[in-house]
């Protein structure tokens, strides 16, 4: 899944994080560790990447990230509510200052009319309490959706890590 563009983006994130003294934690579902793969492809990433959680099942989300089962029952794994709790759990269960959470439907099956294949939810959280959540609709096959999700997550993280002007 990892490609040169994704690794290049991770390198930029790494430079920004090192400049800020930040550490990153990841909570990945549909990307299956793809963001962590890109990050750890960068030499020296241990200076800014603290840990990653691949929580593909709902049970893993509950056990590893303390996602509330009621959130999953009410909203599903692919929801803004769930990724918000995943990001909070990654921060709480790590020494990182920033976390990304990603959950989606990469296909080719599993979509519904309300959540078609390509629906991906993201959350970016900073330990100071800032959380930003988004839902996107990505196109393509399974691998393309997963790659796009990883790229979008890192791209938004890079923007978030830039000093305020």
N, C-alpha and C positions, 0 to 999 in steps of 0.2 A: 504493500500500500504506500509506503514512503517513497517520495520522489524528490528530486533536487529542489524543486520550488518549495516544497513543504519543509525540507531541511533548512533552506535559506531563510524562510520565515521564522523557523525556530531559532536560528542563529541571531536574528534581529531581536527576537524576544529575549534571548539570553543576554545580549548586550544591555538591553534596557533594564532587565531585572538586576543584573550585576551592578549597574550604576545606581540603582535604588536600594540595593541591599535586600531585595525580596527573594523569597523562595516560593516555588509553585507546587501545588498538589493538583492532581487530575482525578476526576470521577467519570469514567467512560463506560458507556453501554454500547450503542450501535457501532461506534468506531473501534471497539474491541482492543484498545491499547494502541491504536494508530497514532494518536497524538503523542503518547509516551515514546513510541518508536521513533518518531521524528525528532523529539526533544533529545532522546538519548543517542541519536546519531550525531549530535553536535559534540565535538571534543570539549571536555571541561564542563559539561552540563551539570555535573554534580555540584557545582558552585551555586546553581540557581534552581535545580529541580529536586524537590524533597521526596516525593513519592507519588504513586499512581494507584488507583483502585479501578479494576475492571469488574464492574458489577452488572453483568449481563442479565441475570435473573432478578426477579422481584425479591426473592429470599436474600440474595447477596446485597441488594440495595438496603434492605431492612437490617441485616446483620452487620454489614461492614460500614454503612454510612448513616445508620439510624433514621432511615426514611420511615415515616409513620405508615403502617399498613392501611390506615384509614385514608391517607392521601392517595395511595395506590388504588384502593377500592373505588374511591370517589372520582379520581381524575385519570387514572391509568399511568403506566410507566412513562409514556410519551406525553408529558404535560409540563407546563411552566411550574406548576406547584411541585412536581416531583423533582425537576432539575434544581429548583431553589433549595430543596431539602438535601439533595445530593451534594451540592456545592457547600452548604453549611456543614454537612457531615464530614466532607473532605477536610475542611478547615479545622473542625473540632478534633479530628483524629490524626492530625499532622502538626508539624511545626512550621507550616507554610503561612505566608501572609496573604496569598492569592490562590484561588481555586477556580477551575473550570469544570462544569458538569455538562455532559452531552448524552441525550437519549433520543432515539428516533426509530423510524421504520425504514430500513434500507432495502427491503424487498428481497426477492421479487414478490413475495406474498406477505400477508400480515396487515395490509392496509384495510381501511374501512372508508365509507363515504365521508365521515367526519375527520378521519386521520388517514389520508391516502399514503401510499408508498412515497417516500421522499420527505415526509413530515419529520422535522428534527427540531428538538427543543434544546436550548443552550442557557446556561447560567454562568456568570462571572461574578465571583464574590471576593471582596477584600476584607481582611480581618477587622477593619475599622467599622464594618457594618454595611458598606455599600454592596448592593446586589443588583445586577442587571440581568434580566431574562428576556429571551426572544424566541419566537417560533419562526422557522423558515420552511419553505417548500423547495426542495432540491430536485433536480431532474437527472435522469440517467439510470444506468444499471446499478446494481448493488455496490460494486467497487467504486464507481464514480460518486455515488451519494456519500459513501463513507469518506472518500478522499476530500470531497467538497466540504463536508462537515468539519473535518480536522483542519482544513485550511481556513474556514470561516472562524472557527474557535480561536486559532492562533492569531489570525489577522485582527480580530476584535481585541484580543489580549494585548497585542502590540500597541494598538491605539490607546487602550486603557493605561498602559504602562508609561506613556509619554508624559513628561512633565507638563503641567498646565501652563499655558502661555500667558 
